[in-house]
Structure formats: C-alpha cells, structure tokens
Amino acid sequence: MGRIYLDNAATSFPKAPGTAEAVSDYLKDNVVNLYRTESGKSEELFSAIYLLRENIASLYSYPHPECIAFTLNATEALNMAIKGLLKKGDKVLVAKYEHNAVMRPLSQLGCMIAKDDADGISAVIANAADNVSGNVIDLSEYAEIAKKQSVPLIIDASQASPYIDIDMSVTEAAAICFPGHKGFLGPEGTGGVVFRRDIAEAIEPLVTGGTGTESDRETVPTTLPERLSGGTENLPGLVGLSHSLSYVIEHMTEIRERCKALTERLHDGLSAIKGINIIGQEKDEKTIPIISITAEKDVAWLSSVLLERHSIETRVGLHCAPESHRSLGTFPSGTLRFSPGPFTQDDEIDKTIQAVKEAMDE
C-alpha cells in the first residue's frame, strides 16, 4: 500500500524536483565553507546562496537581500526577532492564532501578552495564517496598529508562504519569519527572517561568532548579512532551498491553484460525512491548504485508523498551538489535521475521504 502523505503543514513531502540531487551534488563534489575556504567552488556556492537571498527578497517585495538572516527553521527566526527586539516586562499584542514558537519565547522573556488592548505595547506579532485551521488574518489591521503605536511588527509566515502575498513595503514589518521546509519545498533545517534594514543594522543577533569577515575584530561585524549570521550555516540545506525556492517561484500560480483545488476537494468530501465538523473558514475563503476536523468519534483513534489501515499520514492533537485552539474552541481536545501539498494526487484525496467515511460508519 502506497504512502499517502497529508502533513505538509508540518513539513513538505515530496520536496521540489531536483532538491535532493542539489543537496547530494553539493555534499559529494562541491563542499566549501563560504567566506573561509580558498576554493574554485566558492563562487558557485556564493551564487546559489545569493540567488536564494534575491528570491526571498523578491517574494516579500523587499529590495534588500542582505537583510536576510538564515536560521534552522521559523522557530529560530521568531526567537531571533523576539529576543532581539523585546525585553522582560514588555507588553506585546499578539494575533489570535499564535504558535508556541511565539508564545514560549514571550513567556521565557517575561513579556506581558495582550490580545485586544494595544495601549502601551512594545510590539505586535501576527501569524499570517493559522497552522491549525488554515484561517488567514488581515495583516493590514495589525500593521496599522503597529504603525499607530510606533512599534515593530513581527510576522510569522510559516503557513502563509507561498500561498498568500506578503508585501514588506506595505506592512512595514520589522521582521518576516519563514521556514524553508514547508511551502518552499526545501530541506528541513532551513528557514530565516527578513529584517527591515534599520532593524537588521541595529538588532542584537541571537548567535555571534566567526563569519569569515572582519576577523581582526572581536565585536560583532557591522556589515550585512554577516552581522546576522555567526558560525557555519547549514550550507547543504541552503543549497537545496535555493533550488526548491526557484522551483516554487517558477511554478507559483500552478502551486497555488493546485493546492486550492485539492483543499476544496477534501473540504467537500469531509463535510459530507456525518459526524465530521470542519474547523475554521468556509471552503470559498480557504487559501491555505490546511483542513482540521473534530468528530463524534475520537480524532486520535481516527488518525490511527487512517495510518494503520490505509497508510494515510496526518497530524492529530494541539499542533504546538494551544492559543489557536482556544480561539477556535477546540482546546484541549485538539483536532485532526489534513494538509495536502502541490504533489498530492486527486485519488489520494478521494481515498482519504472514503477512509474517513468508513471509519465514521463503524
């Protein structure tokens, strides 16, 4: 029985065509440490990483690719932005669908968290698209609050990219944090943050160390992007991400249309099953390929049935986002989440719908 993978909101599978080969070729024949090794391979690696910076900057409509810091994931990116811009006692306005990648750093710092009261805030943090329901928020609302209060706006684009447009010049965000391994179809261990230039020049980096540049100084470099990136980066992963993101940008319209069609197909099928309740936005509102359900039967049991009988891989529980579940009314029981990707097949969606129906009919 073939594997049916419906957990792309956790990490994408399959990856973009050629991504594995790009990583393999680098590891087999082209390894070099950027800004360190004197090698004929350095220029090739620099070109791949710079293309990645340019593509990310273009995606978020920001003309400063040097203001991008690469991280291991969106969680590290959010920690870099939060811990670099906030301190103990700061009051932070958060949107209603925040992930623990936001809530835990704020708790760790000892920040006060507000959901409605914007008076006296030090920052606004907004998850552009919910990882539980796929609900999309109105970023302009939070951008306006941040602008009115003259505080930084941090955007979590973990589920939103590349499915919706986020324009840094419009939102005037201080930081947009993204993963490389989800919608960008790249390897795990990749992600980053796009900083507004004034923030990039002033923020205290989360990690400092060797950069291969300005090595005569023991203070943090002043040049970008080096001041944001201490130590050797995940170069094999970034080479893979450079390849996969180029693929995503080239096929952006196709990917968006395909994922929307799959999500609508799944929504129609699941909503017709007695005892299934779909959480969040209606079908015609969905732009993110995520559907979560509750059921008259235990969703943990249902997920086990899908895996054990049909090799259908999903995610069940609180999805590292208890705050989102409270907003959706699904805390503490959680939901069963399905998240197709651009390479999911129609018949895989149909088999999933049938498998859920059979389980609910028992």
N, C-alpha and C positions, 0 to 999 in steps of 0.2 A: 504493500500500500504506500503510495507516494505521500510525501510530506506536504501538508497544506499550512503555510506559514501566514498567520494573521496577527502578527505582533510588531508591525513596522513602526508603531509609535514608541516602542522600546529600543529597537534598532532595526535598520532596514535589511531585508534579505529577499531576493538576491541583491548583491551590490551592482553598481553600474557596470555594464560590459567593459571588460579590459582593466578593471580596477585591480583585481588580483594579480594580473600579469604585470601591471605597472609597479606594484609593490615588490613582486618577485624579481623583476629585472633590476630594480634598484638594489635589492639585497644580494643578488647574485653577482652583479657586474659593476655597479655604479656607486657603491658606498663611499661617502666622503663626509667630513664634518664641516658644515658650512661656516665660512669665515675663519676656519682654522687650517684645514689641510691644503697644502700647495699641490694641486692636482688638476689635470685636464678635465676631470669630471665636475669640478666646482661650478663651472659656468652652466653646465646642463642642469645641475641641481638648483642653482640660483634662478634660472629661467622658469623652472617648474614652480618654485615657491613664489616667485614674483607674479606669475600668471594667476596663481591661487589668490594672492592678495588683490590683484586687479579685478578678478571675477567677483570676489566677495564685496569689494567696494562698489562695483557696478550694481550688484544685486540690491544693495541698500542705498543706492543713489548718493554715494559719498565719494568725493574726489581725492581722498587721502588714504591710499592703501598702506602707507607707512604707519597709520594709526591703528592697525590691527595687531592684537596680541593673540598668538596661538596658545591653546590650552589642551588639556587631555579630554575635555568634554564641556558641555554647557554649565555643569555644576561648578567646575573650577572657574569658568569665566564669570559666573554670577558671584562667586566668592571674591574674585579679584576686584570686581566693580564695587560690591557692597562693602568689603573690608577696606578698600582704598578710599571710599568716599564718605563713610559713616563712622560713628564712634558711639561709645556707651552713652545711653540716655537720649539719643536722637529719636525723634518721633517720625515714623515712616508710614506713608499712606500706601497700602497695597490694594491691588485689584482683587476680585473675589475668587479667582481660580489659581491661587498661588501654589506652587510646588514646594516640597521641603528643601529644595536647592536654594530657595529664597528664605523660607521661614526659619530654617535651622541656623544659617549664618546670622540672621537678625537676632534670634534668641541667644546665640553664642556671644554676640556683641553686647547684649543687654539693651537693645533698642525697644522703644515703645511702638506697638503696631496699631495703626488706625485703619478703619475700613471706610468710614464716611466723613470723619472730621479732618479737614485739611488745615485747620488753624495751627500754626507753629510747627509745621512739618519741616524736616530736613531733606526729604527725598520722596519721590514717587516711584514705585516699582509695579510694573504691569506685565502680566503674562498675556501675550497677544492671542494665544489660542490654548484652550484648556486641554490637558492631556487625558482627562477622564471622559468628557463628553464630546470634545471637538468644538465646543462653543467658541466663537470668535468675539472678542470685545471691541469696543470702539476706542481705538488708541487715541484718536483726536481728543476725546474727553479727558483722558489722563495727561496728554501733552498740554492741554490748555490749563489744567490745574497746576502742573509743574511750572509752566511759564508765568502764570499769575502769581505764584508763590516764590518765584525766582529760585527754584531748587532743581537739582538734577533729576532727570527721568531715566530709569533703567528699564529696558525692555527685554523680556525673556522670549526669544523667538524659537524655542526648542521644537514646538509642534507647528508653528506658523510658517516657517520657511521650508520649502519654496512655494507654498500653496497660496499665500497672500502677499501682496506687495507691502513692504515697509520702507518708507522713504525717510532717511535720516534727516534730510534737509527740511522736511515738512514737520516731523515730530520734534526736531531739535533735541533729540535724545542725547544724553551724556554717554550712554553705552547701549549697544545692542549685542546680546549674548546668544550664541548659536552653537549647536552640535554639528559635527561633521558626519556622524554615522547614521543619522535618521533621514530626513528628507533629502539631504545632499548625497546620499547613497555611497558614502565613503566608509573607511575602516573605523572600528572602534578605537578609542584613544586619540580622537581628534575633535577639535572644536575651537572656539575663540570668542573674542569680543572686539567689536568695532567701537573705538572711543572717539568722541568728538575731539578735535585737535587740541583745544585748550585743556581738556581733561587728560589726554594722552601725555601732554607735556608736564603735567603737574601731579598726577596721581602717584601714590606710593605703590610700586609693583608688589605683587604678592610674593614673588620669588626673585631674589637677586643673586648674581654670581657672574661667572665668566660669560662673555659674549663674543669673544674673538676680536673685539674692537675696543679702543681706548684702554688697553690693558696696562698702561702706565699709571692709571688712577685706581684707587681703592674705593671710590664713591660710585654711585650708580651713573651709568653713561647718560649723557644729555641728548644724544641722537636717537631718532626713531627709525626703525622699530626696536633697536637694540635695548633701549632702556626698559622695555616692557617684557623682555624675554631673556631671563637668566638661565644659563646652562644649555646643554644639548637638547634640542626639541625632538619630538617624535618624527624624525625625518622620513622614515618609510611610510608612516601613516599620512603625512602631509603630501608626499608624492602621490599616494593613492587618492587622497582627497582632491588634489589638483586635477587629476584625471577625471574623477567622478563628477566634480562640480562642473567641469567643462561640458561633460555629457548632459547634466541636468539643465544647464543654461541653453544648450543647443536644442534640447527637446522639451523646454519648459511648457509650452502650450499643450503639447501632447500629454505630458505627465499630469498636468492639472486636469485636463478633460478626462483622461483615463481614470484617475483616482476618484473624480467626482461621479463618474458613471458607475464604477464599482461600488462606491458608498451608497448611492441611490438604489442600486440593485439589492444590496444587502439590507438596507433600510426597509424596502418594500417587502422583502421576504420575511424578515424577522417580525415586522409589525403585524403581519397577517397570522402569526402563530398565537393561539390562545394561551394566556398566562405569561406572555412576554411584554415587558414595558421598556420602551426605548427612552433613555435619559437625554435631555438637552434639546437642542434646536431641531426644528422640523426639517424634513428632507430638503425642501427648496432653499433652506437657509444654510445648509452644510457646505462648507468649502474645504474643510479639513477631513481627511479620510480616517475618521475615528467614530465608532459607534459603541456605546456602553449600554448594557441592559441590566435590569433586575428581572426576577422571575418568581412565579409562585412556588417553584422548586428552588432548592439551594444552588446558588450560582457556582459555588466551589465544586459541588457534585457534578453540575452540568459541564464545567470545564474539564473535569477528569474524564467524563464520558466522551467528550469530543476528542480528547487526546488518545485515550486507550482504545476506543473502538474505531476511530476514523483518522487518526494521526493529524488532527487539526490543532494547531498551536495558537493559543490565545493568552490573555492575561486576566487574572482574577484577583480581587482584593481592593486595597485602597490606593494602589498605583503611586505610592510615595507622595500623595496629595490629600491629606485629611482635610485641609482647609477647603479644597474644592468640593469634596464630598459633603462637607457641612453646608456649603452653599447650594448644592444640588439636592440635599435631603436624603443622601444615600450613606451617611455616616451612622454607625460604624460598620455596617454590614458590607459595604462596598458594592462593586459591580463586576460584571463580566465584560471585558473589552475586546472588540474586534478592530483591527487596524490593517486594512489592505494596503498594498503598495503598487507601484506602477507596473510590476511584472506579475501581479496576481491575475489568474485566469477566470473568465466568467464561470466555467464549470466548477472551479474551486469554491466560488461564492454559492453556487447552486447546491453543491454537496454539503456545504456548511449549513445552509438554511434547512435542508432536508434532515440533516443530522440533529439539529436543534429541535425540529418538529417531532422527530421520532422519540427523542428523549423526553420531551414535554408530554407526549401522548402515553407514556408508560404508566 
